[in-house]
């Protein structure tokens, strides 16, 4: 139980940070500091260059190292205290210093700010696509399982077709058929719609099996005998039994769709610049020099792994608790 609460708290915290990215991020994700390309993560100090201790953390401004190409040194002549609630952001420092806890990219943009804002796109796409897939899947699965016959056969054959389609290649084909300079919002909505439409088949088959079994239960037959109509039977007796499957499928689909968005953006087929997304941020790693020299550019990959593992772990625990409750 404690482990489940911990995992749920971690997931809630990650989603809250992403939701409040405009406040939690220290800078605008598109703001550039051209004099600080690929600057390393800022070092937060409590002890200054003279050895004096300070209660308030501070940073030093970075300047290019004249003796080492593509490197920086701290200017220890002036301290810049870390302040809370700076210009509408959670924390920050006074100019000309900058606080970049995860470093900067090739254009001097703050990686932490882009990571949080990019999470809105990547996680948002996963959540919305999973919601679409589940709504369509539950709808078709319920209709097929409850009414049976030719309707059931038609829905299941359609589900077989969608399960046989390689969805990633379908996404490539749909995106390639669209204009290259498509509006960012339009691109995002197209990705969500295609993911949701393609992913409904598996939840539909699972829900259909539960509905097919539930409609033959004694209490459902008794309610039907007393004159209960289909909407009442579905709402009161049948659909509540699908909750466990819906929750489990949601926990599996969300990280899967987040990864799909990241993959497309990494390949340049998703949401493009200047709007940040985790896939677009990882796209810079296609350059060998970035891949081998700037470890902080892997931050989106670490965030993606953390989110996926948290979802899978929580889903596993929910599934186990539902299995024990049913036994």
C-alpha positions as CSV (number, residue, x, y, z in Angstrom):
1,X,0.0,0.0,0.0
2,X,2.8,2.4,0.9
3,X,4.6,1.6,-2.3
4,X,1.5,2.4,-4.3
5,X,1.0,5.7,-2.5
6,X,4.6,6.6,-3.2
7,X,4.4,5.8,-6.9
8,X,1.1,7.6,-7.2
9,X,2.6,10.6,-5.4
10,X,5.6,10.6,-7.8
11,X,3.4,10.5,-10.8
12,X,1.1,13.3,-9.4
13,X,4.2,15.4,-8.7
14,X,5.5,15.0,-12.2
15,X,2.2,15.8,-13.8
16,X,1.8,18.9,-11.5
17,X,5.2,20.2,-12.5
18,X,4.4,19.8,-16.1
19,X,1.0,21.4,-15.7
20,X,2.5,24.4,-13.9
21,X,5.5,24.6,-16.2
22,X,5.1,28.3,-16.8
23,X,5.5,28.9,-13.1
24,X,8.0,26.1,-12.1
25,X,10.4,26.7,-15.1
26,X,12.9,29.6,-14.5
27,X,12.8,30.8,-18.1
28,X,10.7,31.0,-21.2
29,X,11.4,27.8,-23.2
30,X,12.2,29.8,-26.3
31,X,14.4,32.4,-24.6
32,X,18.0,32.2,-25.9
33,X,21.3,33.1,-24.4
34,X,23.5,32.9,-27.5
35,X,26.7,33.5,-25.4
36,X,26.0,30.3,-23.4
37,X,25.6,27.4,-25.9
38,X,25.8,24.0,-24.2
39,X,26.6,25.6,-20.8
40,X,26.8,22.9,-18.1
41,X,24.3,22.7,-15.2
42,X,24.7,25.6,-12.8
43,X,26.5,24.9,-9.6
44,X,24.5,26.1,-6.6
45,X,26.9,27.2,-3.8
46,X,26.6,27.8,-0.1
47,X,30.3,28.5,0.4
48,X,31.9,31.3,-1.7
49,X,35.4,31.5,-3.2
50,X,36.8,32.9,0.1
51,X,35.5,30.0,2.1
52,X,32.7,32.0,3.8
53,X,29.4,30.2,4.4
54,X,26.1,31.7,3.3
55,X,22.6,30.6,4.3
56,X,21.1,31.7,1.0
57,X,22.2,29.6,-2.0
58,X,23.8,31.5,-4.8
59,X,25.4,31.0,-8.2
60,X,28.3,32.6,-10.1
61,X,27.9,33.9,-13.6
62,X,29.5,31.7,-16.3
63,X,32.0,33.1,-18.8
64,X,33.8,31.2,-21.7
65,X,37.1,29.7,-20.8
66,X,39.8,31.4,-22.8
67,X,42.1,28.4,-22.5
68,X,39.6,25.7,-23.3
69,X,37.3,25.7,-26.3
70,X,33.7,25.0,-25.6
71,X,34.1,25.2,-21.8
72,X,33.1,27.7,-19.2
73,X,34.5,29.1,-15.9
74,X,32.7,30.7,-13.0
75,X,33.3,34.4,-12.4
76,X,33.7,34.4,-8.6
77,X,34.0,38.2,-8.3
78,X,30.2,38.5,-7.7
79,X,27.6,36.3,-6.1
80,X,24.0,36.0,-7.4
81,X,21.6,34.7,-4.7
82,X,18.9,32.3,-5.8
83,X,15.5,34.1,-5.2
84,X,12.0,32.8,-5.0
85,X,9.1,34.2,-6.9
86,X,11.1,36.1,-9.5
87,X,9.1,37.7,-12.4
88,X,6.3,35.1,-12.2
89,X,8.6,32.1,-11.9
90,X,9.2,29.9,-8.9
91,X,12.9,30.8,-8.6
92,X,15.6,32.7,-10.5
93,X,18.6,34.9,-10.2
94,X,19.4,38.5,-11.2
95,X,20.9,39.3,-14.6
96,X,23.5,38.9,-16.0
97,X,23.8,35.5,-14.3
98,X,21.5,32.6,-15.2
99,X,20.5,29.6,-13.2
100,X,20.3,26.5,-15.5
101,X,20.0,23.5,-13.2
102,X,20.1,21.2,-16.3
103,X,22.3,23.3,-18.5
104,X,21.5,24.8,-21.8
105,X,21.2,23.5,-25.4
106,X,23.0,24.7,-28.5
107,X,21.0,27.9,-28.7
108,X,21.5,28.7,-25.0
109,X,18.0,27.8,-24.0
110,X,17.4,26.5,-20.5
111,X,17.0,22.7,-20.7
112,X,14.9,22.5,-17.5
113,X,12.4,25.0,-18.8
114,X,12.2,23.2,-22.1
115,X,11.9,19.9,-20.3
116,X,8.9,21.0,-18.2
117,X,7.2,22.8,-21.1
118,X,7.9,19.9,-23.4
119,X,6.3,17.5,-21.0
120,X,3.0,19.4,-21.7
121,X,3.2,18.2,-25.3
122,X,4.5,14.7,-24.7
123,X,2.5,13.7,-21.6
124,X,-0.5,15.6,-22.9
125,X,-0.5,13.7,-26.1
126,X,-0.2,10.4,-24.2
127,X,-3.1,11.2,-21.9
128,X,-5.4,12.5,-24.6
129,X,-4.7,9.7,-27.0
130,X,-5.3,7.1,-24.3
131,X,-8.5,8.8,-23.4
132,X,-9.7,8.7,-27.0
133,X,-8.7,5.1,-27.4
134,X,-10.5,4.0,-24.2
135,X,-13.7,6.0,-25.0
136,X,-13.9,4.4,-28.5
137,X,-12.8,1.0,-27.2
138,X,-15.2,0.9,-24.3
139,X,-18.0,2.1,-26.6
140,X,-17.4,-0.5,-29.3
141,X,-16.6,-3.3,-26.9
142,X,-19.8,-2.7,-24.9
143,X,-22.0,-2.6,-28.0
144,X,-20.4,-5.8,-29.3
145,X,-20.6,-7.7,-26.1
146,X,-24.1,-6.6,-25.1
147,X,-25.9,-7.0,-28.4
148,X,-23.9,-9.9,-29.9
149,X,-24.7,-11.5,-33.2
150,X,-23.8,-9.7,-36.4
151,X,-23.0,-6.5,-34.5
152,X,-20.4,-8.4,-32.4
153,X,-18.9,-10.1,-35.5
154,X,-18.6,-6.8,-37.4
155,X,-17.0,-5.0,-34.5
156,X,-14.6,-7.8,-33.8
157,X,-13.5,-8.1,-37.4
158,X,-12.9,-4.3,-37.5
159,X,-10.9,-4.6,-34.3
160,X,-8.8,-7.4,-35.9
161,X,-8.1,-5.1,-38.8
162,X,-6.9,-2.3,-36.5
163,X,-4.8,-4.7,-34.4
164,X,-3.1,-6.0,-37.6
165,X,-2.2,-2.4,-38.7
166,X,1.4,-1.4,-37.8
167,X,0.3,1.8,-36.0
168,X,3.8,3.4,-36.0
169,X,4.0,3.2,-39.8
170,X,0.5,4.4,-40.1
171,X,1.5,7.5,-38.1
172,X,4.4,8.0,-40.4
173,X,2.1,7.8,-43.4
174,X,-0.5,10.2,-42.0
175,X,2.1,12.7,-41.0
176,X,4.0,12.5,-44.3
177,X,0.7,13.1,-46.1
178,X,0.2,16.4,-44.2
179,X,1.9,19.7,-45.1
180,X,5.4,20.1,-43.6
181,X,4.6,23.5,-42.2
182,X,1.4,22.4,-40.4
183,X,0.4,24.5,-37.4
184,X,1.7,23.2,-34.1
185,X,-1.8,22.8,-32.6
186,X,-3.0,21.0,-35.7
187,X,-0.1,18.7,-35.7
188,X,-0.7,17.9,-32.0
189,X,-4.4,17.2,-32.6
190,X,-3.7,15.0,-35.6
191,X,-1.2,12.9,-33.6
192,X,-3.7,12.5,-30.7
193,X,-6.5,11.6,-33.1
194,X,-4.6,9.0,-35.0
195,X,-3.1,7.4,-31.9
196,X,-6.6,7.3,-30.3
197,X,-8.2,5.8,-33.4
198,X,-5.6,3.1,-33.9
199,X,-5.4,2.1,-30.3
200,X,-9.0,1.3,-29.5
201,X,-9.0,-2.3,-30.7
202,X,-7.4,-4.1,-27.7
203,X,-9.4,-2.3,-25.0
204,X,-12.5,-3.1,-27.1
205,X,-11.8,-6.8,-27.2
206,X,-11.2,-6.9,-23.4
207,X,-14.3,-4.9,-22.6
208,X,-16.3,-7.0,-25.0
209,X,-15.3,-10.2,-23.1
210,X,-16.3,-8.8,-19.8
211,X,-19.7,-7.5,-21.1
212,X,-20.3,-10.7,-22.8
213,X,-19.9,-12.6,-19.5
214,X,-21.7,-10.1,-17.4
215,X,-24.9,-10.0,-19.4
216,X,-25.4,-13.7,-18.7
217,X,-25.2,-13.3,-14.9
218,X,-28.2,-14.2,-12.9
219,X,-28.9,-10.8,-11.4
220,X,-28.7,-9.2,-14.9
221,X,-31.1,-11.7,-16.3
222,X,-33.4,-11.1,-13.3
223,X,-33.3,-7.3,-13.8
224,X,-34.1,-7.9,-17.5
225,X,-37.0,-10.0,-16.5
226,X,-38.4,-7.2,-14.4
227,X,-38.3,-4.9,-17.4
228,X,-35.0,-3.2,-17.0
229,X,-33.9,-1.6,-20.3
230,X,-30.4,-1.7,-21.9
231,X,-29.2,1.7,-20.6
232,X,-30.1,0.8,-17.0
233,X,-28.5,-2.6,-17.2
234,X,-25.3,-1.2,-18.7
235,X,-25.0,1.7,-16.3
236,X,-26.0,-0.2,-13.1
237,X,-24.8,-3.8,-13.6
238,X,-22.4,-4.2,-16.5
239,X,-20.1,-1.2,-17.1
240,X,-18.9,-1.0,-13.4
241,X,-17.3,-4.5,-14.0
242,X,-15.1,-3.1,-16.7
243,X,-13.5,-0.5,-14.5
244,X,-10.5,-2.7,-13.7
245,X,-9.7,-3.4,-17.3
246,X,-10.1,0.3,-18.2
247,X,-7.7,1.4,-15.5
248,X,-5.2,-1.2,-16.4
249,X,-5.4,-0.4,-20.1
250,X,-5.0,3.3,-19.3
251,X,-1.8,2.7,-17.4
252,X,-0.4,0.7,-20.3
253,X,-1.6,3.0,-23.1
254,X,-0.4,6.4,-21.7
255,X,3.4,5.6,-21.6
256,X,3.0,3.8,-25.0
257,X,1.5,6.9,-26.6
258,X,4.0,9.2,-24.9
259,X,6.7,7.2,-26.5
260,X,5.0,7.4,-29.9
261,X,4.9,11.2,-29.7
262,X,8.5,11.3,-28.6
263,X,9.5,9.0,-31.5
264,X,7.7,11.1,-34.1
265,X,9.1,14.4,-32.8
266,X,12.6,12.8,-32.6
267,X,12.3,12.0,-36.3
268,X,11.0,15.4,-37.1
269,X,7.5,14.3,-37.8
270,X,5.8,15.6,-34.7
271,X,5.5,19.0,-33.0
272,X,8.3,21.1,-34.4
273,X,10.3,24.1,-33.2
274,X,10.1,26.5,-31.4
275,X,7.5,24.5,-29.4
276,X,9.5,22.1,-27.1
277,X,8.7,18.5,-26.8
278,X,10.8,15.6,-25.4
279,X,11.3,14.1,-28.8
280,X,12.4,17.3,-30.4
281,X,14.8,17.9,-27.5
282,X,16.3,14.4,-28.0
283,X,16.7,15.1,-31.7
284,X,19.9,17.1,-31.0
285,X,21.5,13.8,-29.9
286,X,21.5,12.8,-33.5
287,X,24.7,14.9,-33.7
288,X,27.7,12.8,-32.5
289,X,29.3,15.8,-30.8
290,X,26.2,16.4,-28.7
291,X,25.8,12.7,-27.9
292,X,29.3,12.3,-26.6
293,X,30.0,15.7,-24.9
294,X,26.8,17.0,-23.2
295,X,25.3,14.5,-20.9
296,X,22.6,16.9,-19.7
297,X,20.9,16.7,-23.1
298,X,19.7,13.2,-22.1
299,X,17.4,14.8,-19.5
300,X,14.2,14.2,-21.6
301,X,15.1,10.5,-22.0
302,X,15.5,10.1,-18.2
303,X,12.1,11.9,-17.7
304,X,10.5,9.6,-20.2
305,X,11.9,6.4,-18.5
306,X,10.8,7.7,-15.1
307,X,7.2,8.4,-16.3
308,X,6.9,5.1,-18.1
309,X,8.3,3.0,-15.2
310,X,6.0,4.8,-12.7
311,X,2.9,4.2,-14.9
312,X,3.8,0.5,-15.4
313,X,4.5,0.0,-11.7
314,X,1.3,1.6,-10.6
315,X,-0.7,-0.3,-13.2
316,X,0.9,-3.6,-12.0
317,X,-0.1,-2.8,-8.4
318,X,-3.7,-1.8,-9.4
319,X,-4.0,-5.1,-11.4
320,X,-2.8,-7.2,-8.5
321,X,-5.2,-5.5,-6.1
322,X,-8.1,-6.0,-8.4
323,X,-7.1,-9.7,-8.9
324,X,-7.0,-10.3,-5.2
325,X,-10.3,-8.5,-4.7
326,X,-11.9,-10.6,-7.3
327,X,-10.6,-13.9,-5.9
